[in-house]
Amino acid sequence: MASSRIVLDLRGVPCPLAWAKAKVRLETMARGTEIDLLIDDARSLRDVPRAAEAGGHHVIAVDAQSVPWRITLEV
């Protein structure tokens, strides 16, 4: 069974607010679900993956090739 994936557009949202919004969304998601976070804030690109790992989430990928950057997490 394929896991469902959600996209959360956080463009224009600076860190730490970007992580706060992502965290609220993650708390409502079922275990094993993947989410793509779209960001355009350099601090978020650095800090969100760290905060996600610290919160017990798995960082699947960080795509920083072009803006918006994409961080893929598994709940």
NORTA-V58519 format. One record per run of one state. SS is the DSSP state (h for helix, s for strand, l for the rest). FROM is the first residue (numbers start at 1). LEN is the number of residues. If there is no record, write none. Layout:
ss from len
SS FROM LEN
SS FROM LEN
This chain:
ss from len
l 1 4
s 5 5
l 10 7
h 17 11
l 28 6
s 34 6
l 40 2
h 42 13
l 55 3
s 58 6
l 64 5
s 69 6
l 75 1
